[in-house]
Amino acid sequence: MSFYIYNTLTRSKDELVTIKKDKVGMYTCGPTVYNYAHIGNLRTYIFEDALKKSLEYVGYKVKHVMNVTDVGHLQSDGDEGEDKMALGASREHKTVWEIAKFYEDAFFEDCKKLNVKRPNVVCRATDHINEMIKFIQKLEEKGYTYESNGNVYFEIDKFPGYTKLANLSIDELEAGSRIEIDPNKKNPLDFVLWFTNSKFANQIMQWDSPWGRGFPGWHLECSAMSMKYLGEKIDIHCGGIDHIPVHHTNEIAQSECALGHKWVNYWVHGEFLVLDGGKMSKSSGDFLTVSRLEEEGFNPLDYRYFCLQSKYRKQLVFSFESLKDAQNGYRALKKKIGAIISNIEDGLTINKELIEAYQEKFKAQISDDLNLANAFTVLNEVIKDSALNNKEKAFLIEDFDKVFSLDLMTIEREAIEVDEELVNRLIAERNEARANKNYGRSDEIRAELLAMNIEVLDSKEGTTWRVK
């Protein structure tokens, strides 16, 4: 079965044709570890996780590489603003190294709560300075760089394909970037590869280089590190749509100039999560974290479920009311599945043909540009299908959850609402049926209670019940 994904580079839904048969090299832009990840950031990581797991479900072996930006990222995607790591250190009166370690750990803890699987390779920028220096030297040898005021710049005019990812003209890119005029640049869109003379006189994170002591530009790290771990040609590169006009455009320019050939075949971008008042942003100081959702009474998987209900390429509007709706839907789904799991009778067998037919339906949806909404429709068909026994349903639910990663096979006791008045009434009716030796009705009531996840306990002292 073919796998189709929307490719920003071609503006179309393209069939995935991998560089190596049945293998996918996938690179995703990771966090800048100067603060907690907000739930808008995490929407992107959830979508990338679902993409990776969908590829694995249909049979690909995925090598997933993600960077951790712990140096060189200024507030603007261009070369303006404050150093994000220094901002974090100043805010919390810690060293930049302490800030990086703390927020990297916090990021992966959030990912764990959201069932986002850790990438095969996590590479920190500060561990790959030598690779970045060698990368700049290669660009320098090929004539794509210039030095000005002590800094090394990439000259975009020497790369004719600079506008191809954003599909905008140079004038449109300049207008959209809202950058300040830097007299040291030949073109306002040229970008820094290495800073030796930045406005940060006391920059803590600095390294020796052929151009002087300094630090790398942000765009450089993804190119240098992805090539180290995935080679000179990559199948898929992911990120948020905000990376298209600057960061990913610059990555393509420097990478294809260094290599002399196409670098990435499929560029896949996730849309924003927005609040009623607009895009969520750390710079505004008003952003929501996983911890905040937990404080409001939500399970992080409520948020994962909320995100998976929407197309990754569609802007998603967040409110606590909409998250509450998702929470209710998720709990209702888990309750139905809990009843199925609790009522798997001994001796049931699995019909391989029925299972495979549903697996093919599921594959068809996730292979259609990650159509997870329709994949949930297939899941609900399984739950409702009277032709499937509970063992078959449970098998398929567990199988589909390799992609959903919603812990669907875990019955959460707190999610089960018990109507105690109804249960006690059924217990009384069952006792009366047993007293009248109406064992058929007694068994029917026991089955009804089991379907409600209620286990009946008979003893000499009488009949009691408990939630399974």
Summary of the structure (lengths in Angstrom):
residues: 468
radius of gyration: 27.2
end to end distance: 40.6
largest distance: 97.8
contacts: 1449
relative contact order: 0.12
helix: 47%
strand: 18%
